[in-house]
Amino acid sequence: MRSRLLSGVTGSLAGICSLGTFYLYHTKLSPYIHPGDFGISSVGLEAETLSPASMPSAFRPLLSCLSFVFGYCVDTGYALAAGYGRGKLHFQTGGLGPLKLALEVANAMKLESLTCVDEKSAQDMIQRIGEPDIQWKGEWTRHADNKCWVRDGKFLSPVCRMFEASVIDELLNEESKYCYFRYVLPPSCDPTMVDKTRRGEQIPLVLHLPCSGDQYYEWRSKHFAYPIASENIGSIILISPFYGPRQIPNRPIRGAQVNRVSDLITYGICLLPESVSLLAHLKATMPEHRDGKVTVCGISMGAEMAGLLAAYSPFPFNVLAVAPAHNANSVWQDGVLAHVVAWDKLEEEGKCDEDVLWIGTKSYGSAKDCVSAALETTSLYAFPSPFSWLPQAQRPKSIVIGAIHDAYIPLNSIQHVANVWRNNNVSLRWILGGHATLVVTHKELIRHCIIELCK
């Protein structure tokens, strides 16, 4: 009996491994798909949706089933294991937080971005954000394998100058008031040389925004910044507020647990001006970047931030958005993360203090409705089309990549991103699988897209 059971388990595992290998082989062989072949409508986005030259696979029905299993099912299993298996983590420790204050600050920043209508107003906005006073951690070093140049630094977040100290103290812990970053340059560029003796070659620069749970530099360095350095492309890697060296000391945190609802707004409040300040400074002071292309790359939460940065930024750049959402509400209300939120704690907080359920001049009957309304303010539709003040021919390019069985990001939310960017040379590309498989198995594809935008 035991041997028969063992044989059955072994056979099942072998079958799963075989199907996984088959699925992985086909998704690597021809990663992009015709969305219509898998029941995804492209109405209204026909011109923006990539149609691969390859013929549809004869294994399409089987690949669709495997895409659901390795995509939606894996995403859901991972989310629930991280949530129900260890308690509903998100917002358990901090509740709603200073949500109304965060929204007021975010709205002020939005109004600031709306003043950017031409080159002069763009320069005025850059000056108001200010230059970073960078504190470098040591000197330039060379990476042991590909010999690229690496240097880490930090600077006081521009929001500490843009808003009153009492406001920032409510939104941020002391550690998050400093922005930490890693700067990577290709081997051909020697930053230790005096400016006048450097080569005049322009080097494209990529800003890698953090995805959810990406606490430090290592993952983005290993899989993106270091490999593309061999293609003569530089990189900046930012660490998000409340992550890594910016996290609250001794806070009981597990994985990518979000402390407060207000933190979802505060991520953008910090990352947007920090990105503008650092990129503008490097373009102005580094000879290699003065006329070079800038690309912003984001995955998951980073992709959402890339979309907001494109709407906020006073200067243009290319965008690679991998599994983006057009607003945070679609992720936390319609995606699988809605099942791993401590809604009961938020509802209890709302009953104890009904004032926290007010947003603007409106009061909401439940914490869930209040959170939904708050996160809806992050919608890309609330902003003008990115860089609309530029002539059509001068507007940068964008690539949006979505997975057809993503349990975290609703498909229509990905399509909304492409719709907002349709006047900015956007290419919408679909692949099989889900959120996790897109990030884990398609890093090479993401690198190719970065290089495509940089070249």
Secondary structure, DSSP 8 states (H G I E B T S, - for coil): -HHHHHHHHHHHHHHHHHHHHHHHHHHHHS-B--GGGGT---TT-TTTB---SS---TTHHHHHHHHHIIIIIHHHHHHHHHHGGG---BTTTTBT-SHHHHHHHHHHHHHHHHT--SHHHHHHHHHHH-----EEEEEEEE-TTT--EEEEEEEE-THHHHS-HHHHHHH--GGGGEEEEEEEE-TT--TTS-GGGS------EEEE---TT--SSHHHIIIIIHHHHTTT-EEEEE--TTSGGGS-TT----TT---BHHHHHHHHHHHHHHHHHHHHHHHHH-GGGSSS-EEEEEETHHHHHHHHHHHH-SS--EEEEES--SSHHIIIIISGGGGGB-HHHHHHHHHH-GGGGEETTEE-SSHHHHHHHHHHTT-GGGS--TTTTS-GGG---EEEEEETT-SSS-HHHHHHHHHHTTTS-EEEEEESS-HHHHHHH-HHHHHHHHHHHH-
